[in-house]
Amino acid sequence: MRIKIIFDKESKNKRLHTGWGISFLINDEILFDAGENGDWLIDNMKKLKVKPDKLKTVVISHDHWDHMRGLWGLMRKVKGITVHACPGFSDSFKRHVKILGGNLIQHSDFNQLKKGIYVTGEIPARYKGSSMPEQALVLKTKNGISVLTGCAHPGIIKILKKVRIKFPKEKLYLVLGGFHLYGKNSRAIETIVDSFKEIGVKKVGPTHCTGKKATELFREGFGDDFIDVKVGQTINI
């Protein structure tokens, strides 16, 4: 299974757009999050030889501008997209999907999208005093389970424990995405790095809202199993 980094804050190529939010493409068929800008998202796809009009499935981790605003530009260009969301997303988000001709599917719990690809469904969280429910994408391959997170507002360890309950005997191969650890002190971050190892995570790709301090501590803790995430790269799992 392949994960292409379509949008993030750093790039391998100056021709590719970067910014806030993430967008990961799985096997050229399922997009996880859409970044902050639809034009940038579509332009990056074209430069990476991804055909936007072939894309019919998008999973949005949470209802926050830097993860879903790019979706609107994509939906204006590509009709009939199925958007996988959470019941707790705003009425505005749900209404916008329908206005743009999308098919909205809401997941309150774990669900399989297709063979080897799952969503965790809604996990409650709060951000700046408001509700911010979130879901993660789960990929099952011969190497084990990989977990893709948008911002991990519910807590990255809480998300991993939920996945572990669903797949108690599978190895945790890769955790990739935003871990929402900026502003945390070193001791708190080190505890989370240790928890990753205790849970059995082999590889990590922290990016987006993880924060520089946390990113470096994960780099130190995982060594050769640390992935430096950049727009334009493909990660094979």
C-alpha positions as CSV (number, residue, x, y, z in Angstrom):
1,M,0.0,0.0,0.0
2,R,1.3,3.5,-0.9
3,I,0.8,6.8,0.9
4,K,1.6,9.9,-1.2
5,I,2.1,13.2,0.7
6,I,0.0,15.7,-1.3
7,F,0.0,18.6,1.2
8,D,1.9,19.5,4.3
9,K,4.2,22.2,5.7
10,E,7.5,21.1,4.0
11,S,8.2,19.9,0.5
12,K,10.9,18.0,-1.4
13,N,10.3,20.3,-4.4
14,K,9.9,24.1,-4.4
15,R,7.4,23.7,-7.2
16,L,4.9,22.1,-4.8
17,H,2.7,24.1,-2.5
18,T,3.1,23.9,1.2
19,G,1.1,25.3,4.1
20,W,-1.0,24.5,7.1
21,G,-2.9,21.2,7.3
22,I,-2.2,17.8,5.7
23,S,-3.4,15.7,2.8
24,F,-2.4,12.1,2.3
25,L,-3.4,10.0,-0.7
26,I,-3.7,6.2,-0.3
27,N,-3.2,4.1,-3.4
28,D,-4.3,7.0,-5.6
29,E,-7.9,6.4,-4.6
30,I,-8.6,7.6,-1.0
31,L,-7.6,11.1,0.1
32,F,-7.2,11.7,3.9
33,D,-7.8,15.4,4.7
34,A,-7.5,18.2,2.1
35,G,-5.3,20.9,3.5
36,E,-6.1,24.6,3.6
37,N,-6.5,25.5,-0.1
38,G,-8.2,23.6,-2.9
39,D,-6.2,25.2,-5.7
40,W,-3.0,24.3,-4.1
41,L,-4.2,20.8,-3.4
42,I,-5.3,20.2,-7.1
43,D,-2.1,21.8,-8.4
44,N,0.1,19.5,-6.2
45,M,-1.9,16.5,-7.4
46,K,-1.3,17.4,-11.1
47,K,2.4,17.9,-10.5
48,L,2.6,14.6,-8.7
49,K,0.8,12.9,-11.6
50,V,-2.4,12.3,-9.7
51,K,-5.6,12.8,-11.6
52,P,-8.1,14.7,-9.4
53,D,-11.0,13.6,-11.5
54,K,-10.3,10.0,-10.7
55,L,-10.6,10.7,-7.0
56,K,-14.0,9.8,-5.6
57,T,-13.4,9.2,-1.8
58,V,-12.2,11.6,0.8
59,V,-11.9,11.1,4.6
60,I,-11.9,14.2,6.7
61,S,-10.3,13.7,10.1
62,H,-12.0,16.7,11.8
63,D,-13.9,19.8,11.0
64,H,-11.1,22.4,11.1
65,W,-10.3,24.8,8.3
66,D,-6.7,23.5,7.6
67,H,-7.9,20.0,7.1
68,M,-11.1,20.5,5.1
69,R,-11.0,23.8,3.3
70,G,-9.2,22.3,0.4
71,L,-12.1,19.9,0.0
72,W,-14.4,22.6,-1.3
73,G,-12.1,23.4,-4.2
74,L,-11.7,19.7,-5.0
75,M,-15.5,19.2,-5.0
76,R,-16.1,22.1,-7.3
77,K,-13.9,20.4,-9.8
78,V,-14.8,16.8,-9.2
79,K,-18.5,15.9,-8.9
80,G,-19.9,13.0,-6.9
81,I,-17.2,12.7,-4.3
82,T,-18.1,10.6,-1.2
83,V,-17.0,12.4,2.0
84,H,-16.5,10.3,5.1
85,A,-17.0,12.5,8.2
86,C,-18.1,12.3,11.8
87,P,-21.6,12.9,13.2
88,G,-20.2,15.7,15.4
89,F,-19.0,17.8,12.5
90,S,-20.8,21.2,12.1
91,D,-24.1,21.6,10.3
92,S,-22.3,24.0,8.0
93,F,-19.7,21.4,6.9
94,K,-22.5,18.8,6.2
95,R,-24.6,21.3,4.3
96,H,-21.6,22.4,2.2
97,V,-20.9,18.8,1.2
98,K,-24.4,18.4,0.0
99,I,-24.6,21.8,-1.8
100,L,-21.5,20.7,-3.8
101,G,-23.1,17.5,-4.8
102,G,-21.2,15.2,-2.5
103,N,-22.3,12.0,-0.8
104,L,-21.9,12.4,3.0
105,I,-21.3,9.3,5.1
106,Q,-20.9,9.8,8.9
107,H,-19.1,7.3,11.1
108,S,-19.8,7.1,14.8
109,D,-17.7,4.0,15.2
110,F,-15.1,1.8,13.5
111,N,-15.9,1.0,9.9
112,Q,-14.2,-0.6,6.9
113,L,-14.1,1.5,3.7
114,K,-12.6,-1.2,1.6
115,K,-10.3,-4.2,2.1
116,G,-7.5,-3.1,4.5
117,I,-8.7,0.5,4.9
118,Y,-10.8,1.6,8.0
119,V,-11.9,4.7,9.8
120,T,-11.9,4.8,13.6
121,G,-15.1,6.7,13.6
122,E,-15.8,9.7,15.9
123,I,-13.6,10.1,18.9
124,P,-14.7,12.9,21.2
125,A,-12.3,15.8,21.8
126,R,-12.2,19.5,22.7
127,Y,-10.1,22.3,21.3
128,K,-10.0,25.8,22.8
129,G,-13.1,25.2,24.8
130,S,-15.2,23.8,21.9
131,S,-16.1,20.3,20.8
132,M,-13.7,19.0,18.1
133,P,-14.5,15.3,17.4
134,E,-12.0,13.5,15.2
135,Q,-11.4,10.3,13.4
136,A,-8.2,8.6,12.2
137,L,-7.6,6.4,9.1
138,V,-6.3,2.8,9.7
139,L,-4.4,0.8,7.0
140,K,-3.8,-2.9,7.3
141,T,-1.0,-4.5,5.3
142,K,1.4,-7.4,5.6
143,N,3.6,-5.2,7.8
144,G,0.9,-4.6,10.3
145,I,-1.4,-1.7,11.1
146,S,-0.6,1.9,10.2
147,V,-2.5,4.9,11.7
148,L,-2.9,8.2,9.9
149,T,-4.0,11.2,12.1
150,G,-5.1,14.7,11.3
151,C,-4.4,16.6,14.5
152,A,-5.0,13.9,17.2
153,H,-7.1,16.3,19.3
154,P,-8.4,13.4,21.3
155,G,-4.8,12.5,22.3
156,I,-2.5,10.4,20.1
157,I,-2.2,7.7,22.7
158,K,-6.0,7.5,23.1
159,I,-6.3,7.0,19.3
160,L,-3.7,4.3,19.3
161,K,-5.3,2.5,22.2
162,K,-8.7,2.5,20.3
163,V,-7.0,1.0,17.3
164,R,-5.2,-1.6,19.4
165,I,-8.5,-2.7,20.9
166,K,-9.8,-3.3,17.4
167,F,-6.6,-5.1,16.2
168,P,-5.2,-6.7,19.4
169,K,-2.9,-9.1,17.7
170,E,-1.6,-7.0,14.8
171,K,1.7,-5.1,14.9
172,L,1.6,-1.3,14.8
173,Y,3.8,-0.5,11.9
174,L,3.5,3.2,11.3
175,V,1.9,6.3,12.9
176,L,1.8,9.2,10.5
177,G,0.4,12.7,10.8
178,G,-0.3,15.5,13.3
179,F,0.2,14.5,17.0
180,H,-0.8,17.9,18.4
181,L,2.1,18.2,20.9
182,Y,3.3,21.7,20.3
183,G,3.6,23.6,23.5
184,K,4.1,20.4,25.6
185,N,7.1,20.3,27.8
186,S,9.9,17.8,27.1
187,R,9.0,15.5,30.0
188,A,5.4,15.1,28.7
189,I,6.6,14.5,25.2
190,E,9.2,11.9,26.3
191,T,6.4,10.0,28.1
192,I,4.4,9.9,24.9
193,V,7.5,8.7,22.9
194,D,7.9,5.9,25.5
195,S,4.3,5.1,25.2
196,F,4.6,4.6,21.5
197,K,7.4,2.1,22.1
198,E,5.4,0.3,24.8
199,I,2.4,0.0,22.5
200,G,4.8,-1.5,19.9
201,V,4.9,1.2,17.2
202,K,7.8,0.5,14.8
203,K,7.9,3.7,12.6
204,V,6.8,7.3,13.2
205,G,6.1,10.2,10.8
206,P,5.2,13.2,13.0
207,T,4.3,16.3,11.2
208,H,1.9,19.3,11.0
209,C,0.9,20.3,14.6
210,T,3.3,17.9,16.3
211,G,5.7,20.8,17.1
212,K,9.5,21.1,16.6
213,K,10.4,19.9,20.1
214,A,8.3,16.8,19.9
215,T,9.4,16.1,16.3
216,E,13.0,16.1,17.4
217,L,12.3,13.9,20.4
218,F,10.6,11.4,18.2
219,R,13.5,11.6,15.8
220,E,15.9,10.8,18.7
221,G,13.7,8.1,20.0
222,F,13.1,6.2,16.8
223,G,16.4,6.8,14.9
224,D,16.3,5.0,11.5
225,D,12.5,4.4,12.0
226,F,11.7,8.1,12.0
227,I,10.2,9.4,8.7
228,D,10.9,13.0,7.8
229,V,7.5,13.9,6.1
230,K,7.6,16.1,3.1
231,V,5.2,16.9,0.3
232,G,6.0,14.9,-2.8
233,Q,7.3,11.8,-1.2
234,T,5.7,8.3,-1.3
235,I,5.7,6.0,1.7
236,N,5.3,2.3,1.1
237,I,3.8,0.4,3.9
